[in-house]
Amino acid sequence: MKFLLVLMVVLAGVWIWRSRRTEERPPAPPTPRQPARPSAMVACRHCGLHLPASDALAGPDGPYCSAAHLRLGPARPTSRARDAS
């Protein structure tokens, strides 16, 4: 009978020790996030600004960065550009 009492005390001690040990564990580190996939870049036909294709406005001549540039259309060469060529 004495051995049964000692066994019960030892088992209770092990159970308490294990339950407290799991509470002291640090939380698991978060899994690393997958980097965002690169998107295709396009140049505005009016000003040449490069922007993601998903943000560009589609026009008859190609992509534009804003509604104003879409309305203005493709850029015209400047006088400097004509003098250089």
C-alpha positions in Angstrom: 0.0 0.0 0.0 2.9 2.3 0.8 4.4 1.8 -2.7 1.1 2.7 -4.3 1.0 6.0 -2.4 4.6 6.8 -3.4 3.8 5.9 -7.1 0.8 8.2 -7.0 2.8 11.1 -5.5 5.5 10.6 -8.2 3.0 10.5 -11.0 1.3 13.7 -9.7 4.6 15.4 -9.5 5.6 14.5 -13.1 2.1 15.6 -14.3 2.4 19.0 -12.6 6.0 19.4 -13.9 5.1 18.6 -17.5 2.0 20.9 -17.5 4.1 23.9 -16.3 6.8 23.1 -18.7 4.5 23.4 -21.7 3.3 26.8 -20.5 6.9 28.1 -20.4 7.7 27.2 -24.1 8.1 30.2 -26.3 5.6 30.4 -29.2 6.6 28.9 -32.5 8.2 31.5 -34.8 5.8 32.6 -37.6 6.3 31.1 -41.0 8.0 33.4 -43.4 5.7 35.1 -46.0 6.2 34.4 -49.6 7.6 37.5 -51.4 5.2 39.2 -53.8 5.6 38.2 -57.4 6.9 41.0 -59.7 4.4 42.5 -62.1 4.9 43.5 -65.7 5.9 47.2 -66.1 4.8 49.4 -69.0 5.7 52.9 -70.0 3.2 55.7 -70.4 2.9 56.7 -74.1 2.7 60.4 -73.2 5.3 61.0 -70.4 7.3 57.7 -70.4 6.6 57.0 -66.7 7.0 53.3 -65.9 4.2 51.8 -63.9 2.7 48.3 -63.2 0.6 47.1 -66.1 -2.3 46.5 -63.6 -2.3 50.3 -62.8 -2.1 51.5 -66.4 -5.0 52.8 -68.5 -5.3 51.0 -71.8 -5.6 53.4 -74.8 -5.7 52.8 -78.5 -1.9 53.6 -78.8 -0.8 51.8 -75.7 -0.7 52.2 -71.9 -1.1 55.6 -70.1 -0.5 56.6 -66.5 -3.5 58.8 -66.1 -6.8 59.8 -67.7 -5.4 63.2 -68.6 -2.5 61.6 -70.5 -4.9 59.2 -72.2 -6.9 62.2 -73.4 -3.8 64.0 -74.6 -2.5 61.0 -76.5 1.1 60.1 -77.4 3.7 62.7 -76.7 4.9 64.9 -79.6 8.7 65.3 -80.1 10.1 68.5 -78.7 12.0 71.0 -80.7 15.3 69.8 -79.0 14.6 66.3 -80.1 14.2 67.4 -83.7 17.3 69.5 -83.6 19.4 66.6 -82.2 18.5 64.2 -85.0 
